[in-house]
Amino acid sequence: MKTIRFFSAFFLLLINITAWAQDAPKNLNAQQAAQLLQTDKGIVVLDVRTPAEFQAGHLINAVNVDYKAADFEQQLAKLDHSKPYLVHCAVGGRSTKTLPILQKLGFQNVRHLDGGLQAWQQAGLPVVK
């Protein structure tokens, strides 16, 4: 009987770990992100930098939601949960902190630009000013 309980508990734990891993956002380097944007025209670029940073330069068609805003989480909650997202900030700190918030809110198709806008620009990729 103990063996059955052990294997049942182990099986449930394995299912939960697998489900979590499938929902975990994937980190993309700048080249991978650029390729994704070319192949998936429906992806939303979510820039979580400040409005001033955004105005200085951003990815084409990016949506700006300021990580430092008091209502940041509420603004994220208003976004279309069914769309795929590519999240970034300047170098990755704020966007990395945004990922668990998006997961908590129920977003399931999220990618993360590793290194942020800095990595994007260092790769020679275009920004809108």
C-alpha positions as CSV (number, residue, x, y, z in Angstrom):
1,M,0.0,0.0,0.0
2,K,2.9,2.4,0.8
3,T,4.4,1.6,-2.5
4,I,1.2,2.6,-4.3
5,R,1.0,5.9,-2.4
6,F,4.6,6.7,-3.1
7,F,4.3,6.1,-6.8
8,S,1.0,8.0,-6.9
9,A,2.6,11.0,-5.2
10,F,5.6,10.8,-7.4
11,F,3.5,10.6,-10.5
12,L,1.5,13.7,-9.5
13,L,4.7,15.6,-8.7
14,L,6.1,14.7,-12.1
15,I,2.9,15.9,-13.9
16,N,3.1,19.2,-12.0
17,I,6.8,19.7,-12.9
18,T,6.1,18.9,-16.5
19,A,3.2,21.4,-16.7
20,W,5.3,24.1,-15.0
21,A,8.2,23.5,-17.5
22,Q,5.8,23.9,-20.5
23,D,4.5,27.2,-19.2
24,A,8.0,28.6,-18.3
25,P,9.0,31.5,-20.6
26,K,11.8,30.8,-22.9
27,N,14.9,33.0,-23.1
28,L,15.9,34.1,-26.6
29,N,19.1,35.8,-27.7
30,A,18.7,38.8,-30.0
31,Q,19.1,36.8,-33.3
32,Q,16.5,34.2,-32.1
33,A,14.1,37.0,-31.1
34,A,14.5,38.8,-34.5
35,Q,13.8,35.5,-36.3
36,L,10.7,35.0,-34.2
37,L,9.4,38.4,-35.0
38,Q,9.9,37.7,-38.7
39,T,8.1,34.4,-38.6
40,D,5.3,35.2,-36.1
41,K,3.6,38.5,-37.1
42,G,1.1,38.1,-34.3
43,I,3.6,38.4,-31.5
44,V,3.4,41.4,-29.2
45,V,6.7,43.1,-28.2
46,L,6.2,44.1,-24.6
47,D,8.8,46.7,-23.5
48,V,8.7,47.2,-19.7
49,R,11.2,50.2,-19.6
50,T,10.1,53.7,-18.6
51,P,8.3,55.9,-21.1
52,A,11.5,58.1,-21.5
53,E,13.6,55.0,-22.3
54,F,11.0,53.9,-24.7
55,Q,10.9,57.2,-26.5
56,A,14.7,57.1,-26.9
57,G,14.4,54.0,-29.0
58,H,12.4,50.8,-29.1
59,L,11.6,47.7,-31.2
60,I,9.1,48.3,-34.0
61,N,5.4,48.0,-32.9
62,A,6.4,47.6,-29.3
63,V,3.9,48.2,-26.5
64,N,5.3,50.1,-23.5
65,V,4.1,49.2,-20.0
66,D,6.3,50.8,-17.4
67,Y,7.6,48.3,-14.8
68,K,8.0,51.2,-12.4
69,A,4.4,52.3,-12.6
70,A,2.3,51.9,-9.5
71,D,-0.4,50.0,-11.5
72,F,2.1,47.9,-13.5
73,E,0.4,44.6,-12.7
74,Q,-3.1,46.0,-13.5
75,Q,-1.8,47.3,-16.9
76,L,-0.4,43.8,-17.7
77,A,-3.7,42.2,-16.7
78,K,-5.5,44.3,-19.3
79,L,-3.4,42.8,-22.2
80,D,-4.8,40.1,-24.4
81,H,-3.9,36.8,-22.6
82,S,-4.3,34.8,-25.8
83,K,-1.5,36.5,-27.8
84,P,2.1,35.5,-27.8
85,Y,4.5,38.0,-26.1
86,L,8.2,38.9,-26.4
87,V,9.2,40.7,-23.2
88,H,12.2,42.9,-22.8
89,C,13.7,45.9,-20.9
90,A,17.1,47.6,-21.2
91,V,19.4,44.7,-20.1
92,G,17.0,42.1,-18.7
93,G,16.5,42.9,-15.0
94,R,13.0,44.3,-15.1
95,S,11.8,42.0,-17.8
96,T,13.1,39.0,-15.9
97,K,11.1,40.2,-12.9
98,T,8.0,40.6,-15.1
99,L,8.0,37.0,-16.2
100,P,6.6,35.5,-13.0
101,I,4.0,38.2,-12.9
102,L,2.8,37.3,-16.4
103,Q,2.7,33.7,-15.4
104,K,0.7,34.5,-12.3
105,L,-1.8,36.5,-14.5
106,G,-2.3,33.5,-16.8
107,F,-0.2,34.4,-19.8
108,Q,1.0,31.2,-21.4
109,N,2.9,32.1,-24.5
110,V,5.8,34.3,-23.3
111,R,9.3,34.7,-24.6
112,H,12.1,36.8,-23.1
113,L,14.7,38.8,-24.9
114,D,17.8,37.8,-23.0
115,G,20.0,40.9,-22.5
116,G,17.2,43.3,-23.5
117,L,17.5,46.2,-25.9
118,Q,21.2,46.4,-25.3
119,A,21.7,42.9,-26.7
120,W,19.4,43.7,-29.6
121,Q,21.3,46.8,-30.5
122,Q,24.7,45.1,-30.0
123,A,23.5,42.5,-32.6
124,G,23.0,45.4,-35.0
125,L,19.2,45.0,-35.1
126,P,17.0,48.0,-35.8
127,V,15.2,50.2,-33.3
128,V,12.6,52.9,-33.9
129,K,13.3,56.4,-32.5
